[in-house]
Structures are given as C-alpha cells and as structure tokens.
Amino acid sequence: MTIAGKKILIAVSGGIAAYKIHFLIRYLIKKGADVQVIMTPDAEHFVTKLSLSTLSKKPVYSDFYTENGTWNSHVELALWADLMIVAPCTANTLAKMVNGICDNLVIATYMSAKCPVFIAPAMDLDMYQHPSTKKNLDLAESFGHTIIPAESGELASGLIGQGRMAEPETISTQIEAFFNENSNQSLDGKTVLITAGPTYEAIDPVRFIGNHSSGKMGFSLADEAAKRGAKVILISGPSAEKVSHQNIEIHKVVSAKEMFDKVFEFYETIDIGIASAAVADYTPKMVASEKIKKNDESFSIELIKNPDILKTMGEQKKHQFLVGFALETQNEEENALGKLHKKNLDMIVLNSLRDEGAGFKNDTNKIKIFTQTDKKEFDLKSKESVAKDILDFVENQYLK
Ligand code: CTP
C-alpha cells in the first residue's frame, strides 16, 4: 500500500501556519494522493477557500450548510478518508478534539472518522508549553493518533522556541511512510489478543507485589500486529507504554485476576492469542483493608496461586493459535518446551536472562522460538524488530 490513490482529508484550523497548507496539498497531490480540505470558520481569516480548492481540485468546506440550503455531510467526509490530518492544529481545536466539543465541521468530521488521524500542532511558545496542551497531546496520543511535533524556530509572535508547525515536506513524508509501513496487510480480518506488562497484587491499600516488566515487548507486538491489519485487543497490566495505532483496543488491568477475566471476555472471538505479560504466579491470600503498620519484628504474607491465564487459554483452545513466552534462567530450552506442551501452545518464545540485553527492562531482546517441530534462534535486536520476527513466525505457522 503506497500513498498513490489514497484519500487524504486535511483539516485546517485557524493559525498563521495555515499558509503552509498550500505546500502540503501540492506535495501530497504530487505523490498521487487524492486530497480533500475542510477548515474551521477561523481558518478562513488566514487562508482562502479559493486557493485551497484550486490546489486540491475540490470544493473546500467549513460549514455544515451550503448557501443553497443543502448540507455538507461530516459523516461522508470522514468515511471517505483513508487518513485525516489536522494541520495546523491550534490549541483550541486540539482541546475540542480530545474533549468532544463538537461545534464545527472539522470536529464533527473528526469524531465521525474511523481512519488514522495525524495531528500537526502549531501555536505560540507558551501555549505549546502549557500543561493543558501537553495533557491534550498525551490524550490524543492515547486515542491512537499520531502527533507530528511542532518544530523550534522563530514564531509569529517574535518569540523563539518550539511551536512552529512541522514543515509540509516533513508532514507529507510521515504520511507517506505511514502508508508504506502499513503496506503488509497480512493479518487483515484477524483478531489478535495480546497480554502485556506486569500484574500488581495488592497487599494493602498502598502496597503490592509486582515485577520489573515494562510492557514494551507486548506493546511492540500490538503495534506490529495492528500495522499488519489485525484488530488488536491489548490487555495490559500497569505500564508506561502507549498505544500508537488505531487498530489497537487497549484494556488496562492491575491484578492477574483482572487480566484473567478480561482475556476471557474476548477469548472466543480471537484468532491469535499472545501472552507476553509477566503475570504474578501468586497473590496475597488476604488483602488488608487498612495500611499495615510495622508493629512486629517479622512479618509474613500468605500467598495463594493465581489462575494461569495462558494455561486456561490452552485448555479452552478451539480454533485459536496460541503463543506463550518463557523467561528462564536455567535449563532454558527444556523449560520452554515443557511450557509449550503443558499449556497446549502452538509456539513459545524463549528469553534467557543469561543473555545480555534480553528480558524485562531492556529495549532489546534476544529470543529463540520453538514449535512442536521447529526451532529458530535470533540475534539481539530492538523489541520492535523482535515483534516483527515473532509475527513473521506466527504467520508462517498459522497462515500456511
Ligand atoms: N502466564 C499466564 N498466567 C500466569 C502465569 C504465566 O498467562 N498466571 C503466561 C505468561 O504470560 C507466559 C507464560 O505463561 O506467556 C509463561 O509464564 P512463566 O511464568 O514463565 O511460566 P510458569 O508456567 O508460570 O512457570 P514458572 O514460573 O514455574 O517458570
């Protein structure tokens, strides 16, 4: 899938950077994209519909209603698009987007859009630094939108700093890269469930038993599966990682029990299940309702076994293809193969904590993959590349 022939909806809001949109339209059209422009009423103070429609070769809309008494359907515009880019995105438009304040055609179209959304913010230095802007950009990112950060330089106010909209060439290159990256749609129509991150098992209202899992491996897998066209259900324990693809539906949980319940809400409907979470094997038998005081010289907590999520998935397996992870410190291969059989898996990914750069907290991983009949060893790579290797292997086994 390349950008040629793609339908790109550009939503212009009212900032001085709107003048750069003419160049963006030209770059996109030169690459063969089909461009439709809409704008907020305020954007008309900065650029004219005439110049934008001349370049995009289509009428430009800013209102729900036309002079002839007909209306511009925001739903049709939204569903037409393969990608929507809000550029420049002012602080006001950003705030309306993330809060659902639907008082113009741009926001109504945005809220009806099912396609990927890109945001190129542009505002003055202090507005860009303001906590509300930062929070709103984080929120937009958590919705799976792609932020193309503002660049540093001289601003219209004369101040110097970050706030200038990214250059049109940068924006069009990112849009093109997005379509190139998503050109492999090998998992289109498949639903992939991924567990990720640690689980926290409460001891009292302020303490828990946890582990060092960052969630990065699971989030990288979710991202890669989504790029390949899968619908991804990501069930994650506490993690600072963020989702970055709109095909990912994220469900945040805390304990192993919550993760178990969430997995089995979806289990029947999935095609592929990948258990990358570092689930706590045990949980405190009793959770103290008040903070435990240090009254005694020694203190013990009775732990009971948590449900084994992946093992239960294996027991209830019908059509699902199941992938497990094994993190081992000794007898690695033997233990991994043992888990493959015991949990009724189709594939297991082994990391050895003896390999430098592998495991929990690192950005890299070194894996071996085993199936009932096959074995493959990989080099130390970034977790994004490891996710590609794992999904290539899954596809080889599952789609063959
Ligand atoms: N797993 C799970 N639920 C659990 C424990 C583990 O779903 N309660 C999954 C993990 O996500 C991983 C695989 O099972 O994919 C292996 O987990 P691991 O803890 O390494 O194996 P265990 O079977 O718990 O064995 P042990 O801790 O004794 O090595």
Residues whose N, C-alpha, C, O or C-beta is under 5 A from the ligand:
A	BS01	CTP	A275 S276 A277 A278 V279 A280 D281 N306 P307 D308 I309 L310 G324 F325 A326 L327
